[in-house]
Amino acid sequence: MGEGRDTPTHSSLPQVLPVKLSKPRHPVWLLLLTVLLLPACATVPPESRDPRDPWESYNRAMFQFNDAVDSAVIKPVAQGYERHVPQPVQTGVTNFFSNLRDVVNMTNNTLQFKFHDAASDLTRIIMNTSFGVFGLFDVASPMGLEKSNEDFGQTLGRWGVSSGPYLVLPFLGPSTLRDAPARVVDGVTHPLYYYDETAVRNTLLVVDIIDIRAGFLPTERALEEVATDRYMALRNAYLQRREFLVRDGAPSQDQYDLLQELEDWDDDF
């Protein structure tokens, strides 16, 4: 059924929560969150701090909170989805939401002045929406129209805005001070934001979250086998991938200098 499930990335995470939430009369969740964040008052030894993560105590506490919510609610549902929903159906669901996110990709490619990629995104949307039955089938990828992976956080990075400190968001997970507010911009460019039928829109949003979470399960299993510190492993992987995406795979200046030194060393021999 076309491309199938991509490895989930930052830009593939739900960028919009188009739900009007009423203020809870008894905010028990706030008390729970406060209790879970109490360990953030403890300090991380200065010698073990990563300069990219100055708020590590808070971030670790939020990571534990997110992990508890995920283990209790989201992960079991995703495991059931992976286990019981036929793979062709899962592939169609992934393709459907991937097609919607191509609108976000196209917008950010345009803002980054990558007009060729933006045109490719537009062509993908047209082909997959029409011939791919509203995106259920990915007919564009076999035609050589590669899928982009862009978001407004990357756009800000291309414009020269530094990532800022690492930040773990409630329920949403890894981010940075630059990427966190950028989600709002991606949210208002996502087609689901403009769908008026609230019940249908929210149902689609939940299905998208479950599908994304199911896509992370194989990576999570591999990580659990090798990582002694899951928080640190996820943080480092997130930050490295974000830098890779902002640079479109090009090496950083430090990496370029190192490669140059290695080439010079090789020439000497």
VENLINFEN-V481358 format. One record per pair of residues at least 12 apart in sequence whose ideal C-beta (glycine too) atoms are under 7 Angstrom apart, sorted by the first residue. I is the first residue (numbers start at 1). J is the second residue. Records with the same first field share a line. If there is no record, write none. Layout:
# VENLINFEN-V481358
I: J  J
This chain:
# VENLINFEN-V481358
1: 88  91  92  95  137
2: 95  132  137  138  139  141
3: 95  138  141
4: 91  94
5: 90  91  94  215
6: 98
8: 212  215  216
9: 149
10: 151  242
11: 101  104  149  150  151
12: 101  212
13: 172  212
14: 205  208  209
15: 104  183  186  187  190
16: 187  190  192  193
18: 192  193  201  205
19: 202
33: 65
36: 61  64  65
37: 61
39: 61
40: 57  58  61
42: 57
43: 57
44: 56  57
52: 165  166  239
53: 165  166  235
54: 165
55: 165  167
59: 166  167  168
60: 231
62: 168  170
63: 168  231
65: 170
66: 168  170  171  173
69: 171
74: 213
75: 213
77: 210
78: 210  213  214  217
79: 217
81: 210  214
82: 214  217
90: 211
92: 136
93: 207  211
94: 211
95: 135  136  137  138
96: 134  135  136
97: 208  211
98: 147
99: 125  128  129  135
100: 135  190  191  192
102: 121  124  125
103: 125  189  190  191
104: 151  186  189  190
105: 121  148  149  150
106: 118  121  122
107: 189
108: 150  151  152  154  155
109: 121  148  150
111: 155
112: 155  158
117: 148
120: 145  146
121: 148
123: 140  145
124: 140  145  147
127: 139  140
128: 140
149: 245
151: 182  186
152: 182  185  186
153: 178  179  182
154: 245  246
156: 178  182
157: 178  246
158: 246
161: 178
162: 178
163: 176  178  242
164: 176  177  178
165: 177
166: 235  239
167: 180
174: 234  235  238
192: 204  205
